Amino acid sequence: MANIKSQIKRNRQNEKRRLRNRVFRGRARTFVKKARLAIESGDVEAAREATRMAVSALDKAAEKGVIHKNNAARRKSRLMKRLAALEK
């Protein structure tokens, strides 16, 4: 446990941010997983909608700084590639 006043405050701030970040990171993971499952199931309409939601969640996480923008871009690209392969 920290003894320094500023470090005690910093620990409180870090914990708050960690909990807030978990929401966005978890939501992005969940939507990406749902999109992958929808793509694998072969239902084009469901896959398209799930991918749209996943892209939105990834963008939001990147916007908040929870994940790096290039990380979001890479994951979106891989999802879109799978979706495009399904739609052929």
N, C-alpha and C positions, 0 to 999 in steps of 0.2 A: 504494500500500500504506500502511496506517495505521501510525503510529509509536506511538500511544498504546495502552497495555496494554489498557484497557477496550474500546477500539474494535476491537482485534484479536480479543478474546473475542466481542464483539458480532457481528463478521463471521462467526466460526465458528458462532455460534448461528443467525444469519440463514440461512446456507447449509444447516444441518441442517433448519431449519423449511421452507425453500423445497423441499427434496427430499421432505420428508414431505407437504407440501401438494400437490405435483405428483401424488402417488399418488391422493389423494382427488379432485382436480379432474379428472384424467385418467379415473378410473373413472366419475365422473359423466358426463363427455362421452361416453364409450364406450357406456354403458348408454342414454343419451338417444338417441344415433345409432341403436343397435340397435332401440330402441322405435319410432322414426320409420320405419325401414325395415320393421319388422314390420307397422306400421299401414298403410303404403303397399302392402304385398304383399296385404293384404286378409284374412289369416288371423286371425280374431278371437281364438282361444285363444292363439296365439303372441303376438299384440299385447298381450293382457291381461297375460300373464306378463312380457313385456319391459317393459311400462309399470310394473308392480309393482316390478321390479328397479331401473328408472330412478328411481322415486320414492324408493326406499330409499337409493340412492346419493346423490341430491340432498339428502335429509334428513341423511345422515351428513356430507356435505361442509359443510352449513350448521351442523350441530352443532359441528363442529371449528373453525368460523370461517374456513374456506377460501373459501366464498362467503357472501354476505349472505343472511339468512333470507328477505328479500323476493324476492331473485333466485331462490332455490330455489322459493319459492311460485309465482312467475310462470311459471317453466319447467314446474313440475308442472301448473299450471292449463292451460297450452297443450297439454301432452301429453294430459291427461285430456279436453280439448275434442275433440282429434282422435280419440281412442279412442271417445268417445261418438258422434261423427259416423259412425264405422265401424260401430258396433253397431246403428245405427238400421235 
